[in-house]
Amino acid sequence: MDSLRAARYPFLSEASEFAEANSEGIEKLLSSETYADARERGLARVMGALDNHTIPENSLSGEYNRLMEVLSYPYARILVSCVGDRLLLKRYALAEAEHMNHILTKDPDSVDIIVKELEVNATDNRDGTMDMHFADFLRFSYVMKAVEWKLINSQIHNGFVTLTRDKFVRLLQNAYRLKIESELPLNIPDDFKKDLASNVAKIDLALSAVKARLSPTGGQGMNDAYLPPCIRTIIEMAQAGQNLPHSARFALVTFLHALGLDYGQIIAIFAVSPDFNEAMSEYQIKHITGELNGTEGYTPPVCSTMKTNGLCFDPDPLCERVKHPLSYYRIKSGNYQRQPKE
């Protein structure tokens, strides 16, 4: 058993075996002073992912540090599960995956082990390139927008895509991110939550600050004075009892959801419509906002789409400078600098 590799890649089966052989189980991890360093490190993993999109570096010299690093991983996953927030989960999954990528690029000898752990159908050509089955390639590259990642621009032989090692590891990053997102949140027993409460509260506080920073409203709620003319007109149409086309409903719901309005606030706008059907409206709103399937929901359409759909009403001079209704709101409210750099 390689303790250094276990610490570098704590999601490996051998990392679990290392932890089981050298610790006293989850209950002790959550409460015993013996594992205080592991808990501190686990909290740092989550806070680093939330605040900086990174997993902080830690010394892996010596068996003690390696054990604490391995144990910090399940503890971090437990914390993320207790908070139960999708933004946190996605940031955590991405940070862990990027952390693995960073280490793996300097540790080519571990690539085959990671491939096996992540159940990726791939082979090492031993010439600096790797082959990945096209089905896995498509599954892990779908978020990559550059033309170089298009299957049509790839070298394919017998159903396998040949990749440089760096590009292959980049796809392993996506595979690991998807694995984490599929595994969390865990079902945490109520008996464990008392020992977790303090650190969960710290994460909740930091998460609220991040959400306020990312929100076009700066966490202050919607202000009608900052609404772009298109959205303001659609709201006025709805409140006047006019029937809205689907494209207008979609644009309005996605925009209001992006501003942070909840289901009750959104459906209240549609309730005065003459064809209002609460059950149908509830389904549509929760589908668009992602509440039905546990996703982040759809994003608001850009200005060009609004124009195509005939929803660009009474544009003012600021409209000429922006490409998205949310950018209009940010500029008007003075929160433009809060726009996230993704």
N, C-alpha and C positions, 0 to 999 in steps of 0.2 A: 504493500500500500504506500503510495507516494503522498506524503502529507502536504508537500508544497503544491502539488497539482490539485489536491483536494481544496486547499485554501484559495488557490487562484480561480477554481471553477467549482464553487460550493454546491452547484446543482447536479454534479455527477453522482452516480450511484456509489462510487468509492468514497466520496465525501460523506455521504450518509453513513457508510460503514465505519469510517474514521470517527465520526461523531458518536455513534452508538458504542464503539469500543472504548471511548475515552471520556464519556460524560454520563450523567445520571438521569437523562430523560427530559421531556418537555416541562413538566411541572417544576423541576429544579431550575431549569433554564429561566423560567419566568420569575422565580422568587429568591433563589439562593444567592448569597453574597459571592459565592464561588464564581458565578457567571455574570457578575456585574459588568465586567469589561465587554462581554459578548452582547449584553443588552445595550450598552452605550454605543457599541459599534453598529448594532442593528438599527438603532434609532438614527445614527448618522447616515446610514445607507438611505433610509427613507427621506430624511430631511435634505440630504444632498440631491437626491433625485427630484424632489419637489422644488427646491429653490434654485438649483444650478444645472439640472439635467445630468448630473454626474454622481458616480459612486466615489466618495473620497478614498484616496490611496491610504494604505495602512501597512505597517511593517509586518512582513511575513517571516522574519528571522526567528528561528526557534520553534519548538513544538507547541509551546503555550500560545504564542501569537497566532499560529496556524489554527489551533483548535478554536480560539476565540473568533477568528475570522469565519471558520466554517459554521459555528453556532450562530453567528450574527445573521446568517442568511435565513434560516427558518424563523428567527425572531422577527426580522424585517417583514417577512411575508405574513406573519401573524398580525403585526401592527397594521399593515396595509389592509388586511382582511377585516380587522376590527373597525377601521374608519369607514370602509365600504363606499368610497367615493371613486367614480370612474375616472375623473381627471387624475387623481393620485395614482390609481392603478396603471393608467397608460404611461404616465411619466416615470413611474417606478420600473415598469417593464422595459421601457426604452433605455433608461439609464443603466439597468443591469445588462442589457444586451450590448450596449455600446461599450460598457466596461469589459465584457468578455472579448469583444472585437479588439479593443486596445491591447489587451494582454496576449491574445492569440496571434496577433500579427508579429509578436516578438518570440513566439513559442510554437514554431511550425510542427514540432514533434507531437504536439497534443491535438492537432487537427483531426486525425483519424478517430481519436477517442471521442471528441466532441460530435463528430459526424454520427458515430454509433449511438451516442446518448440521445441525440436529437432525432434519431431514426430518419436520417436523410439518405436517400438512395444515391450514393456517389462513390467514386473511386479516385484514387490518387495515381496520376500518370507517371509520377516520379521524374518529371522533367520540368517542374515548376508550374504545371497546370493541373487542374482537377476537372473531372467529368461529373456532372449532375444530371439526373434524369429530367427530361423536359417538364414532366408534371410538377416536380418539386421546384424546378426553376420558375415556372409560371406562378406557383403558389407563393414563393418568397420574393419575387421581383415585381409583383403587381403594383407595389407602392412606388417603384422607381420610375420616375417620369422621363429621364434622359433617354435619348434615342439609342444610346449604346446598350441599354438594357432590353430593348425590344427583341423578341425571339427571332424575328426576321433578319436582324443584324448580327445574330450569333452563329457560331460554328457548331453544327449539329451532325452527329454520326451515330447511327443505330439507336436513335431516341435519346441520346445523351448530349448535353450542351457542354462544350469545353470552355473553361474559364481560367483566367489567371488566378493565382492563389489569393491575391488581395480581393478580387471580385467575389471569389468563392466564399471567403471569410465574411465579406459584407452580407452575403445572402444567409450565412449561418447566423449572423446577428438578427436578421428578420425572423429566422426560424425560432430562435431562442425567445425573442420578444413575443411571438405568437403563442409559444408554449406557456410562458408566464401568464399572459392574458387569458388563456384557456383554463388555467389551473386556479386562478384567484377570482373572487375571494374564497377563502377556506371557511368552513363552518366551525367557528370557535365556540367551545363550550362556555356557558355562562360562568362556571366556576373559575375560569382563567381570567375573566375580564377585570376583576378587582386588581390583580397584580399589573395589569396592562393600562389601567385608567390614566395614570399620570402621564405616560408617554403618548397615549392616544390623544389626550387633551393638548399636549404640545403640538402634535401634528395637526389637529383640528384648527388651532389658532393660526399656524403657519399657512394652512390650506385656505382659510378665509382671506388672509392677506393676499395670497397669490391670485385668488379668484377676483378680488376687488381690483387688483392691478391689471388683470387681463380683461376685465369687463369694459365695454365701451362707455359705460356709465360711471366707471371708477367706484363701483359698489354703492352708488347713491340712488339707484332706481331710475326709472324713465322720466325724462323731462320733456314735455310736449314741445317746448320751444326749440329743442335741438333736433327734432325729427326732420328728415329730408322730405321734400314736397310729395314725393311718390307715396311714401308710407303714411304721411299725414292725410293725404287725399283718400287712400284706401280705408283708413280708420273712419274718416268722416262719412264715406259711403256706407260702411257697415253700420255706423251709429244712426244713419238716416234711414236704415231699414232697407237699403238697396241689396239686391242679390249680387253677390260677388262671384266672378268666374273662379275656377279652381286655381288658376295661376296667381290671382290676387290673394286668395286665401293662403296659398302656400308661401308666397312672399311675405305676407304679414305675420304668419305664425313663426316662420324661421327668423325673421327680424326681431320680433318680440322675445323669442326664446334666447337669441343671442344677447339681448339686453339684460337677461336674467329674470324676466317675468315668469311666474309659475303658471301652472295649468289654470287655476281659478281666475287669475288676472286676464289670461288670454281668452278663455271661453266667455268671459263677461262681455267682451267686445262684440262677439258674434251673437249673443243671446237676443238682441233686438231685431235680428234679421227675420223677415216674414216667413222664410222657409227653414227657420231654425229647428234642428232636430238634435236634441241634447246627446242622445246615444251615439248618433253618427258623428257629431262634432267632436265628442270625446275621443272616439276611435281615431279620427283623422288627426286631431291635435297631438295625441299621445304617440301616434305613428310617426308624425313629422318630427317631433321633439326627441324621439328615441326612447321614450318611457316604456313603450310596449316590449321592445326587444333588448333593453339594457345597453343601447348605444348612445353616442353623443347627439344623434339626430342629424338632420340635413342642415346644410349651411345656407344662409340667405343668398338669393341670386345676385349676380353682379349687375351693374348698370346696363351693360349691353343686352343682357337677357331681359331685363325689365323693359327696355325699349322694344325688343323683338315681340314681347308679349303685350305691348300696348299699355304698359303701366307706368311710363315715365310722364308724370303729370306736372305741369307748370314748373319746369326747371329754372332755377335761379343761377346767378353767376358762380356760386360755389359748386353747383352741379357740374359745371364745365371743367372743374379741376380734379374731380374725383372719379373713380371707376367702380366704387362700391357704396351702397347706402350707409353701411356702417362707418366708412371713412368720413362721410358727411357728418354723421352724429359725433364722431370723435373730435373732429375739427371744431365743430360748433360748441361742444362742451368743454373744449380745452384739454381733453384727455387723449389727444392724438399720440403723445409719447408713451401712453400705456399700451399701445398696440403691441402684441407679442411678436417677437422676432423668432419665427419658427423655421 
